[in-house]
Amino acid sequence: MVDVYSMEVLVPSLAMIAGMTAAMVWGFFKIRGLMNEDQKK
């Protein structure tokens, strides 16, 4: 059983981890796309 205090601590940290992961994935594809465009020239 998870109590309210644990939820208040876990949810923000999980949200931060998810946000950081999403930012890393987005940045990876963004950079890869730019690199692919440079190679085409």
FENMOGI-V528235 format. One record per helix or strand of 2 or more residues. SS is the DSSP state (@ for helix, = for strand). FROM is the first residue (numbers start at 1). TO is the last residue. If there is no record, write none. Layout:
SS&FROM&TO  SS&FROM&TO
This chain:
@&4&40
